[in-house]
Amino acid sequence: MTVTKRTFPRFLRFFDRPSLSMQLMAVGLVITLFFVLVAILAPTFQAWGWLPNPTESLSNPIHEAPSWKHWFGTSRQGYDVFSRTLFGSQAALQVVILATTLSLIIGVPLGLVSGYLGGRLDRVLLFVMDTIYTLPGLLLSVTLAFVVGRGVLNAAIALSISYIPQYYRVVRNHTVSVKTELFIEAAQAMGADTWTVLSRYLFLNVIQSVPVLFTLNSADAILTLGGLGFLGLGLPDEVPEWGHDLKLALEALPVGIWWTTLFPGLALTLMVVGLSLLGEGLTEFVNPRLRKGIRN
């Protein structure tokens, strides 16, 4: 069957005349996919001998400027900066995906149940979530990192706590507005139990904003993880992580060793920018009122 404008007119008009936000989303998607591919392929490149071991110190040279042998140079500790930068994307994605997934798994069901049932449970959850939400995210993550210790899972837990209230508030507020719709009342009148209403009727109607929040939280988590690594509270020292590498490189910057700071910092910045552009574009895609250039 041939696809024509008559078949999918709204879909084709949307992509025939993409807005600036959609173009930026495409750029963000390319950047994000690039880092995903780097994280997946870095161990393979090392196994093939194309990358030095990022956790093994080279006896010589140290503080070597970028060259054909060491594309991003070497650090004071003798690490190959190119290898550390590539493997840093792997550590960042592992922690960020775990953190945002944990907060989504906890925050979305709590928001659904709280918004639908209301009453004392809703008031208690609102108080708890609002209390957590008022705390600065980085400060809360630093405090939790002190408690749970260092490591991929521990860093993800420390980051996820500050994001749970965001999922809760978005889903809870949408649930409160949707549960008064006629189709919900019809389902209740036909004898649908609470689980059926939540899973079959409410969930798909309040979940639209969650992918946007997931993407934007991922960008924020990258920055927060970098902050934890810079403070020495993120991942163990031997694990390549951009924030920790920036901490190690800071003392060499005043003497002209710029490459150990530039490349990890640039990688962190690009990944945050890519996820942010992707999230902003998804906001326009999910919310029809924000779309430009589409006529009903």
KEVO-644845 format. One line per field, with one value per residue (C-alpha): residue number from 1; x, y, z; residue in one letter. Coordinates in pm, whole numbers, plus 32768, in hexadecimal, padded with zeros to 4 digits. Each point is the difference from the previous one (the first is absolute). Example, Ala and Ser with C-alpha at 12.3 -4.5 7.8 and 13.67 -1.06 7.14 Angstrom:
2
resi: 1,2 $
c1: 84CE,8089 $
c2: 7E3E,8158 $
c3: 830C,7FBE $
resn: a,s $
REM end
This chain:
296
resi: 1,2,3,4,5,6,7,8,9,10,11,12,13,14,15,16,17,18,19,20,21,22,23,24,25,26,27,28,29,30,31,32,33,34,35,36,37,38,39,40,41,42,43,44,45,46,47,48,49,50,51,52,53,54,55,56,57,58,59,60,61,62,63,64,65,66,67,68,69,70,71,72,73,74,75,76,77,78,79,80,81,82,83,84,85,86,87,88,89,90,91,92,93,94,95,96,97,98,99,100,101,102,103,104,105,106,107,108,109,110,111,112,113,114,115,116,117,118,119,120,121,122,123,124,125,126,127,128,129,130,131,132,133,134,135,136,137,138,139,140,141,142,143,144,145,146,147,148,149,150,151,152,153,154,155,156,157,158,159,160,161,162,163,164,165,166,167,168,169,170,171,172,173,174,175,176,177,178,179,180,181,182,183,184,185,186,187,188,189,190,191,192,193,194,195,196,197,198,199,200,201,202,203,204,205,206,207,208,209,210,211,212,213,214,215,216,217,218,219,220,221,222,223,224,225,226,227,228,229,230,231,232,233,234,235,236,237,238,239,240,241,242,243,244,245,246,247,248,249,250,251,252,253,254,255,256,257,258,259,260,261,262,263,264,265,266,267,268,269,270,271,272,273,274,275,276,277,278,279,280,281,282,283,284,285,286,287,288,289,290,291,292,293,294,295,296 $
c1: 8000,808A,8017,7F74,7FA2,7E98,805C,80B9,7FCF,804F,8130,8094,7FB9,80AF,8143,7FE9,8016,80C0,8016,8145,7FBE,7FDB,8141,80B3,7F66,8097,8155,7FD1,7F9E,8139,80E0,7F58,8013,816F,804F,7F2E,80C6,8147,7F9C,7FA2,812F,8112,803C,800D,8100,80D2,7FE6,807B,8129,7F89,7FE1,80E7,7F6F,7F65,804E,816F,8103,80FE,815E,8070,7FAC,7F2F,7F6E,8042,7F4C,7F08,80B0,7FC1,805D,7F25,7EF0,7F90,8154,8050,7FBD,80E2,7F9A,806F,7EA1,7FA9,7F05,7F56,7FB8,7F8A,7F1A,7F5D,7FD2,7F7A,7EC9,7FC3,800C,7F25,7EF3,7FFB,7FC8,7F0D,7F26,7FF2,7FB3,7EED,7F66,7FF6,7F5C,7F06,7FA5,7FBF,7F74,7F02,7F3D,7FFF,7F78,7EEF,7F8C,8017,7F43,7EF1,7FBA,8039,7FB4,80FE,80F1,8009,8044,8119,80A9,7FDF,80A7,811F,803A,7FEA,80FC,80F6,7FBC,805C,815E,810F,803F,817D,8003,7F0E,80CD,8143,7F61,7F79,814C,80A7,7F02,7FF3,816C,80A0,7FA8,7F1E,7EC8,803F,8031,7EBF,7F3F,8090,7F95,7EA9,7F78,7FF8,7F47,7EE8,7F34,8008,7F61,7F0F,7F8A,7FD3,7F41,7F36,7F8A,7F9E,7F4C,7F35,7F89,7FBF,7F47,7ED2,7FD6,7EC8,80B5,808F,7EAA,7F71,8108,7FB5,7E8A,803C,80AC,816F,80DE,8111,811A,7F40,7FB6,816A,80A2,7F0B,7F67,80DA,8164,800B,7F50,80F4,8147,803A,80E3,80D7,80ED,8047,8047,80D5,80DC,8028,804A,810A,80AD,7FF0,807E,8134,805A,7FB6,80CF,811D,7FE0,8009,8131,80AD,7FC4,807D,7EAA,7F92,80A5,813D,8146,805D,7EBC,801A,7F0C,8007,7FCD,8112,80EC,7FC2,805D,8146,804C,7FB7,8155,80B1,7F3D,80CB,8140,7F72,7F85,7EB6,7FA2,7FB7,7EF0,7F7E,7F96,7F46,7F59,7FA0,7F6F,7F31,7F83,7FA3,7F3F,7F3C,7FB6,7F8E,7F12,7F7C,7FB6,7F59,7F26,7F9A,7FA2,7F35,7F46,7F86,7FB3,7F33,7F44,7F3E,7FC8,8176,8023,8036,7FB8,7EED,7E9F,7ED8 $
c2: 8000,8151,8102,814C,8146,7F8E,7ECB,80AE,8177,8077,7F22,806E,8171,7FE8,7F7B,80C5,8148,7FB6,811C,807C,7F33,7EC3,8048,8033,7EBC,7F4D,8092,7F94,7EA1,7FE0,8073,7F15,7ED6,804D,7FE2,7EC4,7F64,806E,7F62,7EBA,7FEA,8077,7EA5,7F66,8100,7FB2,7E87,8039,80C5,814D,809C,7FEA,7F81,8136,7F83,7FAC,8110,8021,8002,80F4,8104,80D0,8152,7FC4,80F2,7F75,7F3D,7EE8,7F03,809C,80C8,80BC,7FF2,7F5F,8070,8035,7EAA,7F65,7FB8,8019,8120,7F89,7EAA,8097,80F1,7EEC,7F18,8125,7FFF,7E98,8054,8132,7F43,7EE1,80E4,80EA,7EEB,7F51,8144,807B,7EA5,7FD1,8153,7FB8,7EA8,8094,8156,7FA2,7EF7,80DD,8122,7F28,7F6E,8149,80C8,7EFB,7F9E,8154,8021,7FD9,7F36,811A,8106,7F36,7FB7,816A,8073,7F08,8047,8179,7FED,7F3F,80E4,813B,7F7C,805C,7ED2,8007,8034,7EDF,7F1F,805A,7FB1,7EB3,7FAA,8027,7F0A,7EF2,8016,7FF3,7F1E,7FF4,7F8A,80DE,8132,7FAC,7FE6,814B,80AA,7F5D,807C,8169,7FA1,7F2E,8134,8088,7EC7,7FF0,8167,7FF0,7EB6,8056,814E,7F65,7EE6,80F5,80B2,7EC5,7F35,80E7,7FB9,7F4C,7EC7,7FCB,8028,7F10,7EFC,8024,7FE2,7EBD,7F6C,8029,7FD9,80F3,7F3C,7FED,8175,8056,7F14,800A,815A,80F0,7F8F,803F,814E,8090,7F6B,80EA,80F1,7EF3,7FCB,8175,8001,7EC7,80A6,8149,7F4A,7F39,8141,8081,7EB3,8016,814E,7F87,7EC5,80DB,80D2,7ECC,7F7E,8151,7FF2,7E98,7F72,7F5E,7EC9,7F52,80A7,7EEE,8026,80FC,8119,8160,80BA,7F40,802F,8177,7FFA,7F4B,80F3,813F,8016,7FDE,8117,8127,7F75,7FED,7E97,805A,7EBA,7F3B,80FD,8056,7EAC,7F71,8153,8016,7EA0,804D,8145,7F63,7EE6,80F3,80DE,7ED4,7F80,815F,803E,7EAD,804E,8156,7F6D,7EED,810D,8099,7EAD,7F8B,8148,8053,8167,8041,7F82,8101,7FDF,7EF9,8059,7F3D $
c3: 8000,7F9B,8118,7F90,80A5,7FF3,80CC,811C,7FC3,8161,8022,7EB4,8036,814E,7F68,7EB9,80BF,8140,80FA,8095,8139,7F35,7F45,814A,807F,7ED5,805B,8169,7F92,7F28,811E,80F8,7F14,7FC1,8173,801B,7EE3,809E,814B,7F53,7F1A,80EE,809E,7EA4,7F8C,8133,7FC0,7E9B,8081,7F7A,815A,812D,8146,80A1,8161,7FC2,802B,7EE8,8090,7EF6,7F91,80EF,7FAA,7E90,7F1A,7EFF,7EEE,7F08,810D,810D,7F54,8139,80AA,8150,8162,812A,807F,7EB6,7F7E,7E90,7FFA,7EC0,8094,814B,7F49,7F31,8127,80CB,7F25,8067,8172,7FCF,7F40,80FA,8129,7F51,7F70,8151,80BB,7F19,7FDF,817A,8032,7EE9,808A,8159,7FAA,7EF2,80C6,8136,7F35,7F65,814A,80BB,7EFA,7FCE,816A,80A0,8172,8115,7F28,7F01,810D,809E,7EB4,7F95,8141,7FDC,7E90,8029,811C,7F25,7ED7,80C3,8047,7F03,7F24,800E,817A,8031,7F1B,80B6,8150,7F88,7F5C,8153,8091,7EF2,7F90,7EA8,7EDC,7ECF,80B8,812E,7F24,7F45,8149,8079,7EBC,7FE2,814D,7F89,7EBE,8097,806B,7E9C,7F6D,8123,7FDC,7E84,8004,8137,7F74,7EB2,80B4,80D1,7EC3,7F31,8109,7FE3,7E8C,7F88,7F88,815E,809C,7EFF,8056,8171,7FC0,7F40,8130,7FA4,8132,8065,7F57,7EB8,8000,8050,7F06,7EDC,8008,80C6,7FBD,7E88,8027,80FE,7F86,7ED7,80BB,80A1,7ED4,7FFC,8175,7FDD,7EFA,80B9,8145,7F4A,7F99,8165,8085,7F20,809D,8160,7FCF,7F81,813C,80DC,7F46,8021,8179,8010,805B,7EBB,7F76,807C,7F98,7F09,7F39,7EE0,804F,7F72,8147,80B1,7ED9,800F,816F,7FB3,7EE2,80C1,80A5,7EB1,7F55,808E,7F69,7E9F,7FFA,7F5C,7F52,813C,8052,7EA6,7F7C,8130,8033,7E91,8005,8136,7F69,7EB1,80A3,80DA,7ED3,7F30,810B,8042,7E8E,7FEA,812D,7F7F,7EAF,80A7,80C4,7EBB,7F67,812E,8031,7EC0,8070,7FE9,7E9D,7EF0,7E93,8025,7FA1,807D $
resn: m,t,v,t,k,r,t,f,p,r,f,l,r,f,f,d,r,p,s,l,s,m,q,l,m,a,v,g,l,v,i,t,l,f,f,v,l,v,a,i,l,a,p,t,f,q,a,w,g,w,l,p,n,p,t,e,s,l,s,n,p,i,h,e,a,p,s,w,k,h,w,f,g,t,s,r,q,g,y,d,v,f,s,r,t,l,f,g,s,q,a,a,l,q,v,v,i,l,a,t,t,l,s,l,i,i,g,v,p,l,g,l,v,s,g,y,l,g,g,r,l,d,r,v,l,l,f,v,m,d,t,i,y,t,l,p,g,l,l,l,s,v,t,l,a,f,v,v,g,r,g,v,l,n,a,a,i,a,l,s,i,s,y,i,p,q,y,y,r,v,v,r,n,h,t,v,s,v,k,t,e,l,f,i,e,a,a,q,a,m,g,a,d,t,w,t,v,l,s,r,y,l,f,l,n,v,i,q,s,v,p,v,l,f,t,l,n,s,a,d,a,i,l,t,l,g,g,l,g,f,l,g,l,g,l,p,d,e,v,p,e,w,g,h,d,l,k,l,a,l,e,a,l,p,v,g,i,w,w,t,t,l,f,p,g,l,a,l,t,l,m,v,v,g,l,s,l,l,g,e,g,l,t,e,f,v,n,p,r,l,r,k,g,i,r,n $
REM end
